[in-house]
Amino acid sequence: MLQKVLETMAKPQTSEDDYLYLFFAGSEASREAGRRSLKRIARRTEATAHRPVKPEKRQVAALGAWAQGSNSARDVLESVQTPTLLLNGAHDVMVHPYNSYTMNQRMPSAQLILYPDSGHAFHFQYPAQVAGDVIDFLS
């Protein structure tokens, strides 16, 4: 994971630019989708708008193990027989799409969809397409 990603994630409060960097691709179209997302978030009630979101310690440990390639879920992917849908933004700086590709290669029943010109928040940028892809998969 890029040092800039870790530093940005560790900030107690992030700016609009931080949010756009972490969750959207660098193109103006993707950043505009991010700004629209921020406007939707701003409409939330006061009680929910200021709840800090912090990564779960176990989640951080799992990401670290995955990155090191040992003692992680990667070790058991070949045994997953359940059909699995993997979704990722093609320009995700937090969870590089290569990780999804690696999972797809190792899981015998996995299907991978990468959303163009998008980052970690691809589902905010392409909500109808993502919903359709999920419905198609579950059908």
N, CA, C and O atoms as a MOPAC input file, in Angstrom:
PM7 MOZYME 1SCF
protein

 N      0.86200 1    -1.17600 1     0.00000 1
 C      0.00000 1     0.00000 1     0.00000 1
 C      0.90400 1     1.23400 1     0.00000 1
 O      1.91300 1     1.27200 1     0.70500 1
 N      0.54300 1     2.21600 1    -0.77700 1
 C      1.33900 1     3.42800 1    -0.86900 1
 C      1.40000 1     4.15600 1     0.46900 1
 O      0.42100 1     4.18400 1     1.21500 1
 N      2.54800 1     4.73800 1     0.76500 1
 C      2.71900 1     5.49700 1     2.01500 1
 C      1.69100 1     6.62200 1     2.10400 1
 O      1.14600 1     6.88900 1     3.17500 1
 N      1.43100 1     7.27900 1     0.97500 1
 C      0.45100 1     8.37400 1     0.96700 1
 C     -0.93100 1     7.87500 1     1.37800 1
 O     -1.65700 1     8.57900 1     2.08000 1
 N     -1.30300 1     6.66900 1     0.94900 1
 C     -2.59800 1     6.10400 1     1.33100 1
 C     -2.65100 1     5.91300 1     2.84100 1
 O     -3.62400 1     6.30600 1     3.48400 1
 N     -1.61500 1     5.31400 1     3.40600 1
 C     -1.57800 1     5.07300 1     4.85100 1
 C     -1.62400 1     6.38500 1     5.62800 1
 O     -2.35100 1     6.49500 1     6.61500 1
 N     -0.86300 1     7.36700 1     5.19700 1
 C     -0.86300 1     8.66100 1     5.87800 1
 C     -2.22000 1     9.33900 1     5.79400 1
 O     -2.68500 1     9.92500 1     6.77200 1
 N     -2.84900 1     9.26300 1     4.64500 1
 C     -4.16100 1     9.88900 1     4.47400 1
 C     -5.21200 1     9.18300 1     5.31500 1
 O     -6.05700 1     9.82900 1     5.93400 1
 N     -5.15800 1     7.84900 1     5.33700 1
 C     -6.11700 1     7.08600 1     6.13700 1
 C     -5.95800 1     7.34800 1     7.63400 1
 O     -6.93000 1     7.25900 1     8.38300 1
 N     -4.75000 1     7.66600 1     8.07200 1
 C     -4.46900 1     7.84600 1     9.49100 1
 C     -4.87600 1     9.22600 1    10.01700 1
 O     -4.89500 1     9.43800 1    11.22900 1
 N     -5.19400 1    10.14400 1     9.14300 1
 C     -5.57200 1    11.49100 1     9.59100 1
 C     -6.84200 1    11.42300 1    10.43500 1
 O     -7.76300 1    10.67100 1    10.11500 1
 N     -6.89000 1    12.20800 1    11.51400 1
 C     -8.11300 1    12.20700 1    12.34300 1
 C     -9.31200 1    12.76500 1    11.59100 1
 O    -10.44700 1    12.35000 1    11.82800 1
 N     -9.06400 1    13.69900 1    10.69100 1
 C    -10.13000 1    14.24400 1     9.87100 1
 C     -9.57300 1    14.48000 1     8.47300 1
 O     -8.50600 1    15.07300 1     8.31300 1
 N    -10.29200 1    14.02100 1     7.47700 1
 C     -9.80100 1    14.14800 1     6.11000 1
 C    -10.50000 1    15.30300 1     5.40000 1
 O    -11.61600 1    15.68600 1     5.75200 1
 N     -9.83000 1    15.84100 1     4.40900 1
 C    -10.37500 1    16.92800 1     3.59500 1
 C    -11.10700 1    16.34600 1     2.38900 1
 O    -11.10600 1    15.13400 1     2.17000 1
 N    -11.72400 1    17.21900 1     1.62100 1
 C    -12.36600 1    16.78700 1     0.37900 1
 C    -11.33900 1    16.15100 1    -0.55200 1
 O    -11.60600 1    15.11500 1    -1.16100 1
 N    -10.16900 1    16.77100 1    -0.66200 1
 C     -9.12700 1    16.21500 1    -1.53100 1
 C     -8.68000 1    14.84500 1    -1.05400 1
 O     -8.42300 1    13.96200 1    -1.87300 1
 N     -8.58000 1    14.64900 1     0.27300 1
 C     -8.21700 1    13.33400 1     0.81500 1
 C     -9.26200 1    12.29200 1     0.42800 1
 O     -8.92700 1    11.19400 1    -0.01700 1
 N    -10.52800 1    12.65000 1     0.60300 1
 C    -11.62600 1    11.73700 1     0.26900 1
 C    -11.57900 1    11.36800 1    -1.20900 1
 O    -11.70500 1    10.19800 1    -1.57000 1
 N    -11.40000 1    12.36700 1    -2.05200 1
 C    -11.35500 1    12.10600 1    -3.49400 1
 C    -10.15700 1    11.23400 1    -3.84700 1
 O    -10.27100 1    10.34700 1    -4.69300 1
 N     -9.01800 1    11.47000 1    -3.21600 1
 C     -7.82800 1    10.66100 1    -3.48100 1
 C     -8.04600 1     9.20500 1    -3.07900 1
 O     -7.71300 1     8.29300 1    -3.83600 1
 N     -8.60300 1     8.98700 1    -1.89200 1
 C     -8.74800 1     7.61900 1    -1.39200 1
 C     -9.83300 1     6.82200 1    -2.11900 1
 O     -9.69600 1     5.61200 1    -2.29700 1
 N    -10.89500 1     7.48500 1    -2.53500 1
 C    -12.05700 1     6.74000 1    -3.01400 1
 C    -12.37100 1     6.86000 1    -4.49900 1
 O    -13.19600 1     6.10100 1    -5.00700 1
 N    -11.74700 1     7.77800 1    -5.20200 1
 C    -12.08000 1     7.98900 1    -6.60900 1
 C    -10.80500 1     8.05900 1    -7.44600 1
 O     -9.71900 1     8.31400 1    -6.92600 1
 N    -10.95300 1     7.83400 1    -8.72500 1
 C     -9.80900 1     7.91200 1    -9.64000 1
 C     -9.43200 1     9.37500 1    -9.86000 1
 O    -10.14900 1    10.27300 1    -9.41700 1
 N     -8.32500 1     9.61900 1   -10.53400 1
 C     -7.81400 1    10.96800 1   -10.71100 1
 C     -8.46900 1    11.77700 1   -11.80700 1
 O     -8.23900 1    12.98300 1   -11.89700 1
 N     -9.28500 1    11.14700 1   -12.65000 1
 C     -9.90300 1    11.90100 1   -13.74800 1
 C    -10.94400 1    12.88100 1   -13.21000 1
 O    -11.48000 1    12.69800 1   -12.11700 1
 N    -11.21700 1    13.91200 1   -13.98500 1
 C    -12.20700 1    14.90200 1   -13.55600 1
 C    -13.59400 1    14.27300 1   -13.44200 1
 O    -14.35700 1    14.64000 1   -12.54700 1
 N    -13.93600 1    13.34200 1   -14.32000 1
 C    -15.25500 1    12.69100 1   -14.24800 1
 C    -15.39200 1    11.90600 1   -12.94400 1
 O    -16.43700 1    11.95600 1   -12.29600 1
 N    -14.35300 1    11.19000 1   -12.56200 1
 C    -14.39900 1    10.41600 1   -11.32300 1
 C    -14.43800 1    11.34600 1   -10.11200 1
 O    -15.19400 1    11.10300 1    -9.17100 1
 N    -13.63700 1    12.40100 1   -10.12800 1
 C    -13.62300 1    13.34400 1    -9.00700 1
 C    -14.97100 1    14.05600 1    -8.86500 1
 O    -15.40900 1    14.34200 1    -7.75100 1
 N    -15.62200 1    14.33800 1    -9.98600 1
 C    -16.94800 1    14.95500 1    -9.92800 1
 C    -17.95200 1    13.99100 1    -9.30400 1
 O    -18.81600 1    14.40600 1    -8.53100 1
 N    -17.84100 1    12.71400 1    -9.63400 1
 C    -18.69800 1    11.71200 1    -8.97900 1
 C    -18.43600 1    11.71500 1    -7.47200 1
 O    -19.36300 1    11.55000 1    -6.68000 1
 N    -17.18500 1    11.89900 1    -7.07900 1
 C    -16.83800 1    11.98400 1    -5.66700 1
 C    -17.44800 1    13.20100 1    -4.99500 1
 O    -17.92800 1    13.11300 1    -3.86500 1
 N    -17.43300 1    14.31900 1    -5.67300 1
 C    -18.04800 1    15.52900 1    -5.11300 1
 C    -19.55300 1    15.34300 1    -4.93200 1
 O    -20.12300 1    15.78800 1    -3.93600 1
 N    -20.19500 1    14.68200 1    -5.89900 1
 C    -21.62700 1    14.39200 1    -5.75300 1
 C    -21.86000 1    13.47500 1    -4.55200 1
 O    -22.82700 1    13.64400 1    -3.80900 1
 N    -20.96300 1    12.50600 1    -4.37000 1
 C    -21.05400 1    11.61000 1    -3.21600 1
 C    -20.93900 1    12.39500 1    -1.91800 1
 O    -21.69500 1    12.15000 1    -0.97800 1
 N    -20.00400 1    13.33200 1    -1.85600 1
 C    -19.84400 1    14.15300 1    -0.65400 1
 C    -21.10000 1    14.97400 1    -0.36200 1
 O    -21.46900 1    15.15600 1     0.79800 1
 N    -21.74800 1    15.46400 1    -1.40300 1
 C    -22.99700 1    16.21700 1    -1.20800 1
 C    -24.09000 1    15.32100 1    -0.61500 1
 O    -24.86000 1    15.75800 1     0.24000 1
 N    -24.15300 1    14.06600 1    -1.07300 1
 C    -25.13700 1    13.13300 1    -0.50000 1
 C    -24.81800 1    12.85700 1     0.96800 1
 O    -25.71600 1    12.80100 1     1.80800 1
 N    -23.53700 1    12.68800 1     1.26500 1
 C    -23.12000 1    12.43600 1     2.64900 1
 C    -23.48200 1    13.63400 1     3.52600 1
 O    -23.91800 1    13.46300 1     4.66400 1
 N    -23.30100 1    14.84200 1     3.00100 1
 C    -23.58000 1    16.05300 1     3.77200 1
 C    -25.05400 1    16.17600 1     4.13600 1
 O    -25.38800 1    16.86000 1     5.10300 1
 N    -25.93500 1    15.53600 1     3.39200 1
 C    -27.37200 1    15.60600 1     3.68000 1
 C    -27.78400 1    14.70400 1     4.84900 1
 O    -28.92500 1    14.76600 1     5.30800 1
 N    -26.87000 1    13.87900 1     5.32400 1
 C    -27.19800 1    13.00700 1     6.45400 1
 C    -27.47100 1    13.83700 1     7.70000 1
 O    -27.13300 1    15.01800 1     7.77200 1
 N    -28.08100 1    13.19700 1     8.66300 1
 C    -28.37900 1    13.91400 1     9.90300 1
 C    -27.09700 1    14.20300 1    10.67500 1
 O    -26.07200 1    13.55600 1    10.46300 1
 N    -27.16800 1    15.16100 1    11.55100 1
 C    -26.02100 1    15.56100 1    12.37000 1
 C    -25.45600 1    14.37500 1    13.14200 1
 O    -24.23700 1    14.25900 1    13.27200 1
 N    -26.30100 1    13.50000 1    13.65200 1
 C    -25.84700 1    12.36800 1    14.47700 1
 C    -24.99000 1    11.38300 1    13.68900 1
 O    -24.03300 1    10.82900 1    14.23000 1
 N    -25.31700 1    11.16300 1    12.43300 1
 C    -24.55500 1    10.17900 1    11.67200 1
 C    -23.43400 1    10.79600 1    10.86100 1
 O    -22.48600 1    10.09800 1    10.50100 1
 N    -23.51300 1    12.06800 1    10.56700 1
 C    -22.51500 1    12.70000 1     9.70400 1
 C    -21.14000 1    12.80800 1    10.35600 1
 O    -20.13600 1    12.91200 1     9.65100 1
 N    -21.07500 1    12.78600 1    11.67400 1
 C    -19.79800 1    13.01000 1    12.33500 1
 C    -19.26200 1    11.78600 1    13.06500 1
 O    -18.32800 1    11.89400 1    13.85900 1
 N    -19.83600 1    10.65000 1    12.80700 1
 C    -19.29200 1     9.43200 1    13.39100 1
 C    -17.99600 1     9.08300 1    12.70100 1
 O    -17.96800 1     8.92900 1    11.48000 1
 N    -16.91100 1     8.95400 1    13.46200 1
 C    -15.64800 1     8.59200 1    12.80600 1
 C    -15.68000 1     7.15200 1    12.31200 1
 O    -16.22900 1     6.26800 1    12.96900 1
 N    -15.09300 1     6.93600 1    11.16300 1
 C    -14.98300 1     5.59200 1    10.61500 1
 C    -13.52200 1     5.18800 1    10.72700 1
 O    -12.64700 1     5.80300 1    10.11800 1
 N    -13.27400 1     4.16900 1    11.49600 1
 C    -11.90300 1     3.70400 1    11.70500 1
 C    -11.82500 1     2.25000 1    11.26600 1
 O    -12.75600 1     1.48100 1    11.50400 1
 N    -10.72900 1     1.86600 1    10.62800 1
 C    -10.59700 1     0.46300 1    10.24300 1
 C    -10.50700 1    -0.42800 1    11.47500 1
 O     -9.84700 1    -0.09000 1    12.45700 1
 N    -11.16000 1    -1.53600 1    11.40800 1
 C    -11.12700 1    -2.54000 1    12.46600 1
 C     -9.70600 1    -3.09300 1    12.56600 1
 O     -9.06400 1    -3.33500 1    11.54400 1
 N     -9.20700 1    -3.29500 1    13.79300 1
 C     -7.84100 1    -3.80200 1    13.97600 1
 C     -7.63800 1    -5.12800 1    13.24700 1
 O     -6.57900 1    -5.35800 1    12.66200 1
 N     -8.64100 1    -5.99700 1    13.27900 1
 C     -8.50800 1    -7.28400 1    12.59100 1
 C     -8.43600 1    -7.09000 1    11.08200 1
 O     -7.75300 1    -7.84200 1    10.38600 1
 N     -9.14200 1    -6.08100 1    10.57900 1
 C     -9.10400 1    -5.79600 1     9.14500 1
 C     -7.69300 1    -5.34100 1     8.75100 1
 O     -7.15700 1    -5.78600 1     7.73600 1
 N     -7.10200 1    -4.46200 1     9.54600 1
 C     -5.75600 1    -3.98200 1     9.26100 1
 C     -4.76500 1    -5.14400 1     9.30600 1
 O     -3.87900 1    -5.23800 1     8.45700 1
 N     -4.91300 1    -6.03600 1    10.30300 1
 C     -4.02500 1    -7.19900 1    10.41400 1
 C     -4.18200 1    -8.11400 1     9.20400 1
 O     -3.19300 1    -8.63100 1     8.68400 1
 N     -5.42000 1    -8.31700 1     8.75200 1
 C     -5.66400 1    -9.17800 1     7.59300 1
 C     -5.05200 1    -8.57600 1     6.32900 1
 O     -4.47600 1    -9.29700 1     5.51500 1
 N     -5.17400 1    -7.26500 1     6.16500 1
 C     -4.57100 1    -6.60700 1     4.99800 1
 C     -3.05500 1    -6.73100 1     5.02800 1
 O     -2.42300 1    -6.94100 1     3.99300 1
 N     -2.47300 1    -6.60100 1     6.21400 1
 C     -1.02500 1    -6.74400 1     6.34400 1
 C     -0.56400 1    -8.15300 1     6.01400 1
 O      0.44000 1    -8.34100 1     5.32700 1
 N     -1.30400 1    -9.15000 1     6.51000 1
 C     -0.95600 1   -10.54700 1     6.22500 1
 C     -1.06900 1   -10.82600 1     4.72900 1
 O     -0.21200 1   -11.49500 1     4.15200 1
 N     -2.11800 1   -10.31600 1     4.10700 1
 C     -2.30000 1   -10.50100 1     2.66300 1
 C     -1.11600 1    -9.90200 1     1.90700 1
 O     -0.56900 1   -10.52400 1     0.99700 1
 N     -0.73000 1    -8.69000 1     2.29400 1
 C      0.37300 1    -8.01600 1     1.60900 1
 C      1.68800 1    -8.78200 1     1.75100 1
 O      2.52100 1    -8.76900 1     0.84500 1
 N      1.86800 1    -9.44600 1     2.88900 1
 C      3.09200 1   -10.21400 1     3.11100 1
 C      3.02400 1   -11.59000 1     2.46900 1
 O      4.04400 1   -12.26200 1     2.31500 1
 N      1.82500 1   -12.00500 1     2.09700 1
 C      1.67800 1   -13.27000 1     1.38700 1
 C      1.76300 1   -14.50500 1     2.26200 1
 O      1.98300 1   -15.60500 1     1.75600 1
 N      1.59300 1   -14.34400 1     3.56200 1
 C      1.63700 1   -15.52100 1     4.43700 1
 C      0.58500 1   -15.40700 1     5.53300 1
 O      0.21700 1   -14.31400 1     5.96300 1
 N      0.11300 1   -16.57300 1     5.96900 1
 C     -0.87500 1   -16.63500 1     7.04300 1
 C     -2.07000 1   -15.72500 1     6.74500 1
 O     -2.50800 1   -14.95500 1     7.60000 1
 N     -2.58000 1   -15.82700 1     5.53400 1
 C     -3.69700 1   -14.96900 1     5.13900 1
 C     -4.73000 1   -15.78400 1     4.38600 1
 O     -4.55100 1   -16.97500 1     4.12900 1
 N     -5.80600 1   -15.11600 1     4.04300 1
 C     -6.86900 1   -15.76100 1     3.26900 1
 C     -6.36000 1   -16.26900 1     1.92800 1
 O     -6.92400 1   -17.20300 1     1.35800 1
 N     -5.30400 1   -15.66200 1     1.42900 1
 C     -4.72800 1   -16.07900 1     0.15000 1
 C     -4.39600 1   -17.57400 1     0.15900 1
 O     -4.49200 1   -18.24700 1    -0.86700 1
 N     -4.00400 1   -18.08200 1     1.33400 1
 C     -3.59100 1   -19.48100 1     1.46100 1
 C     -4.73000 1   -20.47700 1     1.22300 1
 O     -4.47500 1   -21.64900 1     0.94200 1
 N     -5.97200 1   -20.02500 1     1.33300 1
 C     -7.10100 1   -20.96400 1     1.22600 1
 C     -8.04300 1   -20.65500 1     0.06100 1
 O     -9.09300 1   -21.28500 1    -0.06400 1
 N     -7.68700 1   -19.71100 1    -0.77500 1
 C     -8.60200 1   -19.31500 1    -1.85300 1
 C     -8.95300 1   -20.46100 1    -2.79000 1
 O    -10.08500 1   -20.54500 1    -3.26700 1
 N     -8.00100 1   -21.34000 1    -3.05800 1
 C     -8.26400 1   -22.46200 1    -3.97200 1
 C     -9.36700 1   -23.37400 1    -3.45800 1
 O    -10.01100 1   -24.07000 1    -4.24300 1
 N     -9.59100 1   -23.37800 1    -2.15500 1
 C    -10.60300 1   -24.26900 1    -1.57400 1
 C    -12.00600 1   -23.66500 1    -1.57700 1
 O    -12.96800 1   -24.35900 1    -1.24800 1
 N    -12.14300 1   -22.40800 1    -1.93400 1
 C    -13.45500 1   -21.75800 1    -1.94700 1
 C    -14.21200 1   -22.21600 1    -3.18600 1
 O    -13.84200 1   -21.87500 1    -4.31000 1
 N    -15.25200 1   -22.97300 1    -2.98200 1
 C    -16.04400 1   -23.50400 1    -4.09500 1
 C    -17.31700 1   -22.69900 1    -4.35000 1
 O    -17.95500 1   -22.86400 1    -5.38900 1
 N    -17.68100 1   -21.84800 1    -3.43000 1
 C    -18.89800 1   -21.05200 1    -3.55300 1
 C    -18.71500 1   -19.99400 1    -4.63900 1
 O    -17.69200 1   -19.30900 1    -4.66000 1
 N    -19.68000 1   -19.85000 1    -5.53400 1
 C    -19.58000 1   -18.77400 1    -6.52200 1
 C    -19.39700 1   -17.43400 1    -5.80200 1
 O    -20.11200 1   -17.12500 1    -4.84800 1
 N    -18.44100 1   -16.65600 1    -6.26900 1
 C    -18.07300 1   -15.41400 1    -5.59500 1
 C    -17.96300 1   -14.30300 1    -6.62300 1
 O    -17.35200 1   -14.47300 1    -7.67900 1
 N    -18.56300 1   -13.16100 1    -6.30100 1
 C    -18.47300 1   -11.99400 1    -7.16500 1
 C    -17.46100 1   -11.03000 1    -6.55600 1
 O    -17.61700 1   -10.59400 1    -5.41600 1
 N    -16.42800 1   -10.70100 1    -7.31700 1
 C    -15.39600 1    -9.76400 1    -6.89500 1
 C    -15.57400 1    -8.47400 1    -7.67600 1
 O    -15.58900 1    -8.48700 1    -8.90700 1
 N    -15.70900 1    -7.36600 1    -6.97200 1
 C    -15.90100 1    -6.06100 1    -7.59300 1
 C    -14.79900 1    -5.13300 1    -7.12600 1
 O    -14.40600 1    -5.17000 1    -5.96000 1
 N    -14.29700 1    -4.30200 1    -8.02500 1
 C    -13.21600 1    -3.38600 1    -7.66500 1
 C    -13.19700 1    -2.21500 1    -8.63200 1
 O    -13.55000 1    -2.36400 1    -9.80100 1
 N    -12.79200 1    -1.06900 1    -8.15500 1
 C    -12.51900 1     0.05800 1    -9.03500 1
 C    -11.18400 1    -0.17100 1    -9.72900 1
 O    -10.23400 1    -0.63700 1    -9.10100 1
 N    -11.10100 1     0.14300 1   -10.98500 1
 C     -9.88700 1    -0.11700 1   -11.76300 1
 C     -8.69600 1     0.72400 1   -11.31200 1
 O     -7.55300 1     0.39600 1   -11.63200 1
 N     -8.95000 1     1.80800 1   -10.57300 1
 C     -7.87500 1     2.69500 1   -10.12800 1
 C     -7.91500 1     2.88400 1    -8.61400 1
 O     -7.67400 1     3.98500 1    -8.12000 1
 N     -8.21300 1     1.83100 1    -7.88800 1
 C     -8.33100 1     1.85900 1    -6.42800 1
 C     -6.94000 1     1.95300 1    -5.80800 1
 O     -6.10700 1     1.07100 1    -6.01700 1
 N     -6.68100 1     3.03000 1    -5.03900 1
 C     -5.37600 1     3.17500 1    -4.39300 1
 C     -5.31700 1     2.47700 1    -3.04100 1
 O     -4.22600 1     2.20800 1    -2.53800 1
 N     -6.47700 1     2.17600 1    -2.43900 1
 C     -6.47800 1     1.50800 1    -1.13200 1
 C     -6.38700 1    -0.00500 1    -1.26400 1
 O     -5.62700 1    -0.64900 1    -0.54200 1
 N     -7.14700 1    -0.56300 1    -2.17000 1
 C     -7.09600 1    -2.00700 1    -2.42800 1
 C     -6.84700 1    -2.14700 1    -3.92700 1
 O     -7.77600 1    -2.10700 1    -4.73400 1
 N     -5.60300 1    -2.30800 1    -4.27200 1
 C     -5.22500 1    -2.34000 1    -5.68500 1
 C     -6.00200 1    -3.43700 1    -6.40300 1
 O     -6.16300 1    -4.53300 1    -5.86500 1
 N     -6.48300 1    -3.15600 1    -7.61100 1
 C     -7.24800 1    -4.15000 1    -8.36700 1
 C     -6.49100 1    -5.46100 1    -8.58700 1
 O     -7.10800 1    -6.50500 1    -8.79700 1
 N     -5.18500 1    -5.41300 1    -8.54300 1
 C     -4.41200 1    -6.64600 1    -8.70400 1
 C     -4.77100 1    -7.67000 1    -7.62100 1
 O     -4.72900 1    -8.87500 1    -7.87100 1
 N     -5.12100 1    -7.19600 1    -6.42500 1
 C     -5.53300 1    -8.11200 1    -5.36100 1
 C     -6.80300 1    -8.87500 1    -5.75000 1
 O     -6.91900 1   -10.07500 1    -5.50200 1
 N     -7.74400 1    -8.16600 1    -6.35700 1
 C     -8.96200 1    -8.83100 1    -6.81900 1
 C     -8.65500 1    -9.80100 1    -7.94900 1
 O     -9.22100 1   -10.89200 1    -8.02000 1
 N     -7.75200 1    -9.39000 1    -8.83000 1
 C     -7.34400 1   -10.27400 1    -9.92200 1
 C     -6.70000 1   -11.55000 1    -9.36100 1
 O     -6.98200 1   -12.65300 1    -9.83100 1
 N     -5.84000 1   -11.39000 1    -8.36100 1
 C     -5.19300 1   -12.53800 1    -7.72900 1
 C     -6.23600 1   -13.47900 1    -7.12300 1
 O     -6.14300 1   -14.69600 1    -7.27800 1
 N     -7.21800 1   -12.91400 1    -6.44000 1
 C     -8.28900 1   -13.73800 1    -5.86800 1
 C     -9.03400 1   -14.47100 1    -6.97500 1
 O     -9.31000 1   -15.66600 1    -6.87000 1
 N     -9.35600 1   -13.73400 1    -8.04000 1
 C    -10.08800 1   -14.32800 1    -9.15600 1
 C     -9.32700 1   -15.50100 1    -9.76700 1
 O     -9.92400 1   -16.51900 1   -10.11700 1
 N     -8.01400 1   -15.35700 1    -9.89300 1
 C     -7.18600 1   -16.41700 1   -10.46000 1
 C     -7.16500 1   -17.66500 1    -9.58300 1
 O     -7.07000 1   -18.78200 1   -10.09100 1
 N     -7.25300 1   -17.47500 1    -8.27200 1
 C     -7.12500 1   -18.60000 1    -7.34900 1
 C     -8.45500 1   -19.24800 1    -6.96700 1
 O     -8.47900 1   -20.40200 1    -6.54000 1
 N     -9.53800 1   -18.53100 1    -7.11200 1
 C    -10.84900 1   -19.06100 1    -6.71200 1
 C    -11.53300 1   -19.66800 1    -7.93000 1
 O    -11.79800 1   -18.95900 1    -8.90200 1
 N    -11.82300 1   -20.96100 1    -7.89700 1
 C    -12.35500 1   -21.62800 1    -9.08600 1
 C    -13.71400 1   -21.11600 1    -9.55800 1
 O    -14.03400 1   -21.24400 1   -10.73900 1
 N    -14.52300 1   -20.54000 1    -8.66600 1
 C    -15.86000 1   -20.09900 1    -9.06500 1
 C    -16.04100 1   -18.59400 1    -8.92600 1
 O    -17.15600 1   -18.11900 1    -8.71100 1
 N    -14.95200 1   -17.84400 1    -9.04700 1
 C    -15.03800 1   -16.39100 1    -8.88900 1
 C    -15.24800 1   -15.69400 1   -10.22100 1
 O    -14.77300 1   -16.14100 1   -11.26600 1
 N    -15.96400 1   -14.60000 1   -10.15400 1
 C    -16.17200 1   -13.71900 1   -11.30300 1
 C    -15.68900 1   -12.33300 1   -10.88600 1
 O    -16.04300 1   -11.85300 1    -9.80900 1
 N    -14.88900 1   -11.69000 1   -11.72100 1
 C    -14.32100 1   -10.38000 1   -11.40600 1
 C    -14.87900 1    -9.32100 1   -12.34700 1
 O    -14.93900 1    -9.51200 1   -13.56100 1
 N    -15.28500 1    -8.20300 1   -11.75900 1
 C    -15.70000 1    -7.04000 1   -12.54400 1
 C    -14.90700 1    -5.83900 1   -12.03500 1
 O    -14.93700 1    -5.51600 1   -10.84700 1
 N    -14.19600 1    -5.18300 1   -12.95500 1
 C    -13.48300 1    -3.94500 1   -12.64200 1
 C    -14.25400 1    -2.79400 1   -13.28200 1
 O    -14.59900 1    -2.84600 1   -14.46300 1
 N    -14.52000 1    -1.75700 1   -12.49200 1
 C    -15.26400 1    -0.60800 1   -12.99500 1
 C    -14.27300 1     0.45600 1   -13.46200 1
 O    -13.37100 1     0.82900 1   -12.71200 1
 N    -14.43100 1     0.95000 1   -14.69300 1
 C    -13.45200 1     1.87600 1   -15.27800 1
 C    -13.44300 1     3.23700 1   -14.58400 1
 O    -14.44400 1     3.67400 1   -14.01600 1
 N    -12.29700 1     3.88400 1   -14.64600 1
 C    -12.15500 1     5.26200 1   -14.16800 1
 C    -12.74800 1     5.42900 1   -12.76600 1
 O    -13.43700 1     6.41200 1   -12.49100 1
 N    -12.47500 1     4.46300 1   -11.88300 1
 C    -13.03900 1     4.54500 1   -10.53600 1
 C    -12.04600 1     4.02000 1    -9.51800 1
 O    -11.10800 1     3.29300 1    -9.84600 1
 N    -12.28100 1     4.41000 1    -8.26900 1
 C    -11.43000 1     3.98400 1    -7.17400 1
 C    -12.18800 1     3.10900 1    -6.20200 1
 O    -13.02700 1     2.30100 1    -6.60000 1
 N    -11.88700 1     3.27200 1    -4.91800 1
 C    -12.44300 1     2.42900 1    -3.87000 1
 C    -13.96400 1     2.58800 1    -3.75300 1
 O    -14.65500 1     1.67600 1    -3.30000 1
 N    -14.47000 1     3.73500 1    -4.15800 1
 C    -15.90500 1     4.00200 1    -4.06200 1
 C    -16.60300 1     3.82000 1    -5.40900 1
 O    -17.50600 1     4.58200 1    -5.75700 1
 N    -16.18400 1     2.82100 1    -6.15300 1
 C    -16.78500 1     2.56000 1    -7.47200 1
 C    -18.29300 1     2.41300 1    -7.37000 1
 O    -19.01400 1     2.79200 1    -8.29300 1
 N    -18.78300 1     1.87000 1    -6.26200 1
 C    -20.22100 1     1.65500 1    -6.08900 1
 C    -20.97500 1     2.97300 1    -5.90200 1
 O    -22.18100 1     3.02000 1    -6.14300 1
 N    -20.29400 1     4.04700 1    -5.47500 1
 C    -20.91000 1     5.37000 1    -5.42000 1
 C    -20.90400 1     6.00700 1    -6.80400 1
 O    -21.80000 1     6.77900 1    -7.14700 1
 N    -19.90000 1     5.68300 1    -7.58500 1
 C    -19.75400 1     6.26900 1    -8.91600 1
 C    -20.66500 1     5.58200 1    -9.92900 1
 O    -21.18000 1     6.23000 1   -10.84000 1
 N    -20.86500 1     4.27700 1    -9.77600 1
 C    -21.68600 1     3.49100 1   -10.70500 1
 C    -22.76800 1     2.71700 1    -9.94900 1
 O    -22.82300 1     1.49300 1   -10.06900 1
 N    -23.62700 1     3.38200 1    -9.17700 1
 C    -24.56900 1     2.64000 1    -8.33600 1
 C    -25.52900 1     1.74100 1    -9.11600 1
 O    -25.77300 1     0.60700 1    -8.70600 1
 N    -26.06500 1     2.21600 1   -10.20700 1
 C    -27.02000 1     1.40100 1   -10.96800 1
 C    -26.32600 1     0.20700 1   -11.61700 1
 O    -26.86700 1    -0.89900 1   -11.61800 1
 N    -25.14400 1     0.42100 1   -12.16400 1
 C    -24.42000 1    -0.67900 1   -12.80700 1
 C    -24.00800 1    -1.72900 1   -11.78100 1
 O    -24.14400 1    -2.92700 1   -12.03000 1
 N    -23.50100 1    -1.28500 1   -10.62300 1
 C    -23.10300 1    -2.22800 1    -9.58300 1
 C    -24.32300 1    -3.01800 1    -9.10400 1
 O    -24.25800 1    -4.23900 1    -8.96200 1
 N    -25.42100 1    -2.32600 1    -8.86000 1
 C    -26.63800 1    -3.01100 1    -8.41300 1
 C    -27.08600 1    -4.02600 1    -9.44900 1
 O    -27.46200 1    -5.14400 1    -9.09500 1
 N    -27.05300 1    -3.65600 1   -10.71700 1
 C    -27.41800 1    -4.59500 1   -11.77100 1
 C    -26.49500 1    -5.79600 1   -11.83600 1
 O    -26.94100 1    -6.92700 1   -12.03000 1
 N    -25.20200 1    -5.54200 1   -11.67200 1
 C    -24.23000 1    -6.65500 1   -11.70100 1
 C    -24.45700 1    -7.61100 1   -10.52400 1
 O    -24.37100 1    -8.82900 1   -10.68300 1
 N    -24.74400 1    -7.05700 1    -9.35500 1
 C    -25.00300 1    -7.89600 1    -8.18400 1
 C    -26.28800 1    -8.70200 1    -8.37000 1
 O    -26.32500 1    -9.89500 1    -8.06500 1
 N    -27.32900 1    -8.05900 1    -8.86300 1
 C    -28.60500 1    -8.75200 1    -9.10100 1
 C    -28.41100 1    -9.86000 1   -10.13600 1
 O    -28.90500 1   -10.97300 1    -9.95400 1
 N    -27.69400 1    -9.56100 1   -11.21900 1
 C    -27.42000 1   -10.58500 1   -12.22800 1
 C    -26.65700 1   -11.75900 1   -11.63100 1
 O    -26.96300 1   -12.91600 1   -11.92100 1
 N    -25.67700 1   -11.46800 1   -10.81000 1
 C    -24.88300 1   -12.52100 1   -10.19100 1
 C    -25.75400 1   -13.36800 1    -9.27000 1
 O    -25.67600 1   -14.59600 1    -9.30100 1
 N    -26.57300 1   -12.73100 1    -8.45900 1
 C    -27.41100 1   -13.47600 1    -7.50400 1
 C    -28.52700 1   -14.25600 1    -8.19700 1
 O    -29.05100 1   -15.22500 1    -7.64900 1
 N    -28.88200 1   -13.82300 1    -9.40600 1
 C    -29.93000 1   -14.51700 1   -10.14700 1
 C    -29.41200 1   -15.85900 1   -10.61600 1
 O    -30.14100 1   -16.60900 1   -11.26500 1

